[in-house]
Every structure is written in C-alpha cells, then in structure tokens.
Amino acid sequence: MKTATQQTHTVNGVNVTQLFETIDLIRETPEISRFRFRATNTWQGGTYNQATVKDFYGAMQEDDTRNPLVFDIDEPPILLGGNKGANPVEYLLVGLSGCLTTAMVAHAAAKGIELRSVESRLEGDLDVQGFLGLSDEIPVEYQQIRVSFKIDADISHQEKEELIMMAQKYSPVFNTVSKPVPVKVSLSD
Amino acid sequence: MKTATQQTHTVNGVNVTQLFETIDLIRETPEISRFRFRATNTWQGGTYNQATVKDFYGAMQEDDTRNPLVFDIDEPPILLGGNKGANPVEYLLVGLSGCLTTAMVAHAAAKGIELRSVESRLEGDLDVQGFLGLSDEIPVEYQQIRVSFKIDADISHQEKEELIMMAQKYSPVFNTVSKPVPVKVSLSD
C-alpha cells in the first residue's frame, strides 16, 4: 500500500515510482496522456533558418514554463549553405537517436534492468536528386536509416537484443519515421 | 555560355549559379548526389541524452571539416525529465520545419521567385499511452502533424499555395515522416 512516506525508487536515473504513479493516473483519466508538441520556424536567408521549441500541451493543460530553445538549421557549403547549424535531415537523426535511447532506458527501468551506458551511431542514406527534382524514381526521403547500439549492462546478449526490440516498439520517433504519418501543410494568411 | 568571369546570381540568399552548376554536375556524375548523414548519441542518465552531429559522406568523399554540433535531449518534468533540452519528438518537428522551409526557399529561388519572409508553426499530436505500452490500439507515433506557413512575397495566393506544394514534394524530412522509411536497429558488440 502506498503511503506518503514511501521512498522514491530510481532505476537508470528514471523515477520509477513516478513512472508507475503516472501510469495509474493515465489508467484513471486517459485524457492526461494526450500531448501536443510544437515548434516554430523563421527563415533567415538562403538555407539558414531557425526553429524554436517552447510550449506544449499535455496532462490537460498548456505548459509555457520552459525557456525558449532555439536551433540553428543550415546546410554545409557543398549543399549551398553556410554551416550555421546541423541540417534538417541531421536533426531528424538527433530526434531518432534520443527517442530510441529514452524508450530503451525507461522500459529497462520499469523492468528493473540497470544499465551502465548506452551509445548509438546513426546513418541515413539520402540521394539529393530527389530534393533537386532531378529524378522521379529516386526517393526524396531517406532510403534507409541504420542505428547501431552499444549497451553496457550485466545482462545477456539475448536480453540486450530484447532492449533493442523494446526501444523500437515504444519509440515515438522510430514509429513516426518507419510508418506513414499524416502531415498537413497549409497556408495561413 | 559560361565563362570564368560570369557573375554569381543569388535569389533568396541561395546561390542559384552554384545550384544550377551542381545540377549539371549531378547529371554528368549521379554518384555525387548520394549522401550519408550521421549522428551519435550518448545516454547521460534518466531521460537525458546527448547527440552529436559532425561528419557526413557526400559528393564522393567524407567531410569531417565541421566542428561537432552537440544537442541536449531531455523530457520536461511531467514526462519524468529534467528539462535539459528539447525532447526527441520536438527535434523531429525542428527538422521538419527546417526541411520544408529550405525546400520552399530553394525551389522558389530556382524559379526566380523572391521571398521576403517565411514563417511556420508546427504541432503534432502524440498520446503517450503508446510510449508507455498501455494500449495496443493507440499509435506510438505522432498521430498527425500540422504545419502552417506564413509567406511574405509579391506573389498571388495561388502561387503561395504552389510553393507549399513544392515544399512538400521536395522536402526529405517531410517525405521521411509521411512515408514509411526502413530503420534497421542493431546491437554492436
């Protein structure tokens, strides 16, 4: 039975007590699990633009408490840019890397599996003939993305493979990339 | 006929001379259009991890000339994090915003359409019951992403709508999100 003096249980730096309390709350009131994440973008000239992340909606309320997080987006000179930031397809890999990692760490924590380190390398194949409109046969999108994980923990190879499966099953960015997701783009006046 | 003294033509800050020269080069040697973009990620504890973007392969060679770009990835407290950075699904929106913007600006430049400003707002719907494994019916991925563009230019509403269509047609991140892309995740020893 839970009491006010119950100690907080943390695994892999994840507050598992709060995690299970959150799960209980969502089972009672599923609406709190609906989030809306946001970004804004302002073109700065050429291939350089800036995105800002700040507010989001979740747990049935707006959250505007974070300081704005500003991201410079640009291309390297070979792609007509000025190297003022990572490029858009690299930001997608950044998000994918973080999402697979967090899904793995959180689900391992929920199962009581302690991890010492998790590292990953990502690489995606992109033919810019698609972007340039030079071929209808060559995909505009990443043709394939490869992710390689190195996990240090006192668990078997088989258990590490299971963590890799869990990461893919529960990662929102992995599933957004590997499945078709509707993106509605419109003009506002 | 091109000569060494030909002036560089720039539209929207995009070097259109270099753009068309690049297109000519790719038509001669399509291999130069094949890129491999990369990121690495190191887990820092809990929902906090760091991604680094640096080298890439493109134009038939490795490019290791950029300084490392390091990105903090974390969750807000309501999602068990410490707010040390934007979260993974927000990074995906950052990449999507930049990619649609660059695709629009570059293709407008190629057509000689001058733009004064381009701004966008993005919002994605995510139900964290998927991430938490609480429901097999609720998608783990973004259920829908909406992007709204504000374009300032001396062109008609119809021409702005055409820019929006071009952005979607030629944006690698838009097409990576809206189409299924294979992501191979493996364990390295």
Interface residues (C-beta under 8 A of the other chain):
Chain A: N12 G13 V14 N15 Q18 L19 T22 I23 I26 R27 P30 S33 R34 F35 R36 F37 R38 A39 T40 N41 T42 W43 G45 G46 T47 Y48 N49 A51 V53 F56 G58 A59 D63 R66 L69 F71 I73 E75 P76 I78 L79 L80 N83 G85 A86 N87 P88 V89 E90 Y91 L92 L93 V94 G95 L96 S97 G98 C99 L100 T101 T102 A103 V105 A106 H107 L115 S117 V118 E119 S120 R121 L122 E123 G124 D125 L126 D127 V128 Q129 G130 F131 L132 G133 L134 P139 V140 E141 Y142 Q143 Q144 I145 R146 V147 S148 F149 K150 I151 H157 K160 E161 I164 A167 Q168 K169 Y170 S171 P172 V173 F174 N175 T176 V177 S178 K179 P180 V181 P182 V183 K184 V185 S186 L187 S188 D189
Chain B: N12 G13 V14 N15 Q18 L19 T22 I23 I26 R27 P30 S33 R34 F35 R36 F37 R38 A39 T40 N41 T42 W43 G45 G46 T47 Y48 N49 A51 V53 F56 G58 A59 D63 R66 L69 F71 I73 E75 P76 I78 L79 L80 N83 G85 A86 N87 P88 V89 E90 Y91 L92 L93 V94 G95 L96 S97 G98 C99 L100 T101 T102 A103 V105 A106 H107 L115 S117 V118 E119 S120 R121 L122 E123 G124 D125 L126 D127 V128 Q129 G130 F131 L132 G133 L134 P139 V140 E141 Y142 Q143 Q144 I145 R146 V147 S148 F149 K150 I151 H157 K160 E161 I164 A167 Q168 K169 Y170 S171 P172 V173 F174 N175 T176 V177 S178 K179 P180 V181 P182 V183 K184 V185 S186 L187 S188 D189
